[in-house]
Structures are given as structure tokens and as C-alpha cells.
Amino acid sequence: MKLQALTPPTPLFFFFFFTTLLFYPTESTQPPYACDSSQPSTSSYPFCKTALPINQRVQDLVSRLTLDEKISQLVNSAPPIPRLGIPSYEWWSEALHGVADVGKGINLYGTISNATSFPQVILTAASFNEHLWYRIGQVIGTEARALYNAGQATGMTFWAPNINIFRDPRWGRGQETPGEDPLVVGKYAVSYVRGVQGDSFEGGKLKVGGRLQASACCKHFTAYDLDNWKSVTRFGFDARVSEQDLADTYQPPFKSCVQQGQASGIMCAYNRVNGVPSCADYNLLTKVARGQWDFHGYITSDCDAVSIIRDVQGYAKTPEDAVGDVLKAGMDVNCGSYLKDHTKSAVQQKKLDVSEIDRALRNLFSIRMRLGLFDGSPLEQPYGNIGPDQACSKEHQALALEAAQDGIVLLKNSGRLLPLPKSKAISLAVIGPNANASVTLLGNYHGRPCKSITPLKALQGYAKYTNYEAGCDTVKCPQATIDKAVEAAKAADYVVLIMGLDQSQEREAHDRRHLGLPGKQQELISSVAKAAKKPVILVILSGGPVDITPAKYDKKIGGIFWAGYPGEAGGIALAEIIFGDHNPGGRLPVTWYTQDYVKIPMTDMRMRPDTKTGYPGRTYRFYKGGNVYDFGFGLSYSNYIYEFASAIAQNKLYLNESSISSKVKSSDAGRFRLVPDLSEEFCEKKKFPVRVAVKNHGEMVGKHPVLLFVGQKNPNNGSPMKQLVGFQSVILSAGERAELEFILNPCEHLSHANEGGLMVVEEGSYFLQVGDVEYPLDIIV
């Protein structure tokens, strides 16, 4: 049985709705824009001439501004310039997993009062499906433009995606990211950005400097993955990162976001990296992003990140020094008021040249022009026909359901307990503090969802008799009503426990202290499982990993799901999976560590292990220690069998051709070649296909992510134990077999960073791996 209808939002939403009516107008207005053709006094300016290149138009506009007008535009809430017919503009809007009214640029209290709320990013990443990620980006960009066209947006620059590496399982904002693997995070960034900005899935439709549907911003640049741990906060933290880890862990997602995704925005982070504040780092913002990566866009600070450079970090002695530092480093706009308050005095004290302000303004106005906001009425321009009917359309809501279905991960299914029988005669006990919590499903940075249904409500559609017990008042669970929960379990044919975390446990500015379930949740789970007639089903809602070792090995717990924060349709998706209307296929995008991992300081940024000190390293690529579940783990109601259909001939890859001008280098670990010494032509020539066959040995159709890893037989010199080099999602009917092709570039996929931050390909014995199947490969340099 499939549930088609969704129930309306909870009363909490209506409270916020009526409260917010006091502050937001409900009638739609025309979208704000410059160069109104009905105003000849302003439309005749060269910056309004669409036939001119944007750089000329921007140059003309900036040349007409007074110093005070220039300074006024350097903050997120840029005021209007009436004499030139330029409206106000808000740079800060949010769209992490759906258009949200968390920032200042969007209001959801007008003709459009809701937007599609997709699963939190960490669960969407578990689908390992680039095309799904792209389609989500498309919906977000479309709904954003619909809001603008309806007069409910004062900006079209959205500060997403969050593409920091989920390095430490305690990080409160790990839920916002696509996980711990640089390849996955980078590919997510590219797909999301292309979708939001109006590019094609493959890229190339949107040329450099081309018209934007909406603007995406890759954040937080860089090495930001600590919010508030013990006495260390993100504002004062100095991330000490090696060149090696920067090169192959922290920076690659941003490089992909800029070069392949063509992102039009970057946000510099609060923290320092090796002593230098990210927003004041000329090397990071100008040399790397704009120079090496050819970034064409604007760079914003995180909110109040400029002020903390002086007030918290003590890097700048005066406010004027801080202003000079960030603008000369290459930052363009300040989320906050610091630049508005102190830029003029910085100029007067000769700590800042006006040319730096002009440079920033050229970047800012270029984006506004690329959004079509200086071309006359946007309703008569590309994207002008996107109307309110696009927000929360049936197609968009169906995609939210698909994303939740494809992300939910089955972690345990003992004795093939699942799926449960679809018999209306069964009785069901639904227990747990997250069973009936609609807001918990949405994670953070969410807007007002189209519609919402809790797991409890969705499960009730499959059972004739349903008994609900919260067990705990909140997920903190300081006290548990175990007796009532046990009685409900005893009386039911099947029991579903819906436990885990929520934003009280993990969020921005709040990192976790431990990895276990909060309060008395574990005691509640064990008591209910012991009392139930049959093995119970446990569902964990969380962003970060949870140490559920007791549940993993408890024979009275037959099934375990991780459902992340699955968004507006997450309740339906979960019920459909539990009762077999959808075959689960999600895979964990992070390692699930055991509780003792918290002995490692969050402030230790090293990825590689250190045998001398016993430091175990981080993420599946380097971590040497026990865990609860591996990165990429995920079960299904089907059993999938793999084989390598073909790879490289004779299992050998030769990189020692005479055409290579560079010399082979040697170290204690063996011989290697520097990737920068190998020409792009040579690397292209050495690409080789790997064909993987996969067959569905099951009775249900399934959407299955296939993950291809490469590793060294004897990793050394800081090389990963293994690393993901490709993934594809394939739909297979029962008994169906398919072959997938992966194209590997040895310079990209078989390399890692050396201690100096240069990519190297080492000689030696490698292996390709899919599931438990390996294919040997020798590299000769």
C-alpha cells in the first residue's frame, strides 16, 4: 500500500505563520530590479545596455558611485541607490536542502508560502546518485526564481552547498555536508551547483559569465569542521593543517565546485588555517581560488567573520586593519556591518586603497547582472515565466520522496525480518521520541515544507491497530516511561522504535560530546526489545553517526535503519521501506565509529595516522581502528553480486614511456612520479576503462549504488588504505544483470598527495575493489 496524501504542517508552523504576518507583507509585489525601461533617466546609462559586455557595464556603474555609496554596497544588506535607480539587494539567502527563509533574502509569507524540503544533505548523499543531486539543485533553483518573480525575494544568491569534509563524527554541522569522502563531496557540489544555477547536468550550457537562474555559493572555505568543542569555538580556532591533507582532503571539493561546477560564490570561513584567518588569506582567496582555479564570482565572509579577526582572533590590531586585510586578500562582501562601519576610516588612514573597493564591487555587481537584475523587468527575461505553481509542485514533492527513499540505509536485517508483511490485520507498536516529531525530520536550515507527515502517521496506514508510546518526552530522554513502552510492545505483533538525535544534540554552534544515544534511550530500546514477541525494528534519526553497538549485536533487534533527517516526505519513505513498497539501497557516507573515538581531540586536523603516538587517523581512507559500520555500508532486500567484466590488460599499467621528459623519483617508500610533471595529454592517453558487472539476486526491483575503490597492497608514505574513485546508481529488476563502465585517469584516481602537497603516483601493487571482489593492478613508473 502506497500513501499518496500528506498531512498539513503542525500547529507550530501556523503559529510562526500568523506571527510573521506582522513583519512580512502578504501581497505579492513586482520583483526588484534596476534599469526600468519606463524610467529613461536611468535606463539610458551604459550599465543598463544589455548589448555591452558585463565587465563594461559594471565598470560604468562603479565609476558613477560616490565613496559612501561604494562602501554601502560591501555588506550583505546592500541599500538602494535611488539616484541611479538601483534597488536594495540582500546577499544572504539559504537553500541547503530546499529554499529556506532562514536568511534575510527570502520570505515565505505571500503568494508562495512553502517550498519543497528535501532530506538533509547527509542523507541525500547516501544515495550516491549524482543525477538525483542535480535534480534537487534544479528544483531549488526553480523555486528560488519563482519566489523572486512573485516579489518575495530581495536576493538570488544562496549560501549553499556546505562542502566541508565531515572529518570528525561529533561535528554538529556534519549533517549539512555530503560526508567524509572528498570525491563524493566534490561531485555533490558540482551537481548541486549546476542544478541551482541553470547549467546542464554535464556542464557547459552555462558559459563563464553566463546568465544565472540563481547563484550558488560553496562554503566554508576552508578546513572548517569544528563549531564548539569544549573551550574551543569556530571563531577562535586555528586549524593546523598539513600541505598533504590540504591537497587531497580539504581543498579538492572546493576546486571541483569552482572548476567543474562553475560556482558563482565562495564563502570564507570563520577559522584560521595555519595562523591566517580564512577571510584575510590572500593566498587562499586570490592566488588559489581566483588564480589557480580561475574563479569568476564573489567571495563573502561568514556572518561577522570580519569582526572576529580583531575582536576574537587578535590577528588585526584595529578595525581598519581588519577591513584592509580582508579586502586586500580578495573578499568582496561582509555578512554583517563591519565594512559599512569601518571602511571609510580605513581609506582615510591609508590602510586601504579605493581600488580594492572597486575590485570588490565589480565582482558583486557582475553577479547581480548575471542574475538579470539590471536588464529591465525580470519577468520579461529568461526565467521570467517561472510562476508560483512551480513551488511545491507534484513533481517536486515526488522528488523529495524519491530522495528520502534512496538515501535511507538498511544496517541490519536478521533472519530476513524485513520487509514486514502488508496485512491490515497486524498490530503495530510505534515507540520513541522521534516517532511523531515532524520538525525533527527537516534537520536544520529548512524552510516551511510543502506538507509533512510523521513516521507514526505513515506507519498507521499499514496496520489496523497501532499503539504509540513516546517512551521519552524528548530525545534527551533524562527519564523514560519504560513500563508503558514495554506493555505496548508485548501487545503488538511488530514493534518499530524510532530513536536517535535532533537539533538539540547536534547543530550549528553545538558539537556532540559523545557518540552514544542520549539519556536513557538505550535502556528503553533494550527493555522493549526484550519484551517484544518478535525481534524489533530500530530506526535512528541523526545527522552524525551513532554508536549503536549494543543494538547491532542484540538478537532481539532484527532490523536497523539509519534515516538521517529525511525531509518533508521522510515519514512516508520510511514506512514504504519497512513494509516493502520500496527496496532500500542507501549507503553510509561516513564511518560510524565506536564511542572511544571521542578520546581524539576534535582540534587535531590530521587525516593520516601516526604510529609513534597511536593517533589512528580519520575517515575510511586512513583510520586504523575498529568501528560500528564502514563507510559505504548498506544492505538491501536484494542480494547484489559483482564481478569485474574487464579492466586493464595483463593487470599492469605502465607510466614509464620514453615520451615522458620527467625523471622517476625515489624515496624510502619506493619509486614515484610527480603528477605535475606528467602532461595533460599523457594523463588523458593513459585513461583506461573498468567494466563492472552487477546482478540483482533478489525478488524485488532495486536502485543500487555501485562503489569502485582503489587501494595499495602495502600503503605507505601517507597513501590512503583505499579511496573511492567512482560510483554509479543503477536500477535492476529481480534477476537482472548490468555492466557499468568507469573511466579511470591514473593521474587523478591513482594518485595521492605527498608531504609537500604535490600529487604523486607511486610504483607498486594496487587493487580495484567493488564490494568484496578485488582486481589486482600493478603500476610501473
Summary of the structure (lengths in Angstrom):
residues: 781
radius of gyration: 26.7
end to end distance: 58.4
largest distance: 80.3
contacts: 2924
relative contact order: 0.11
helix: 32%
strand: 22%
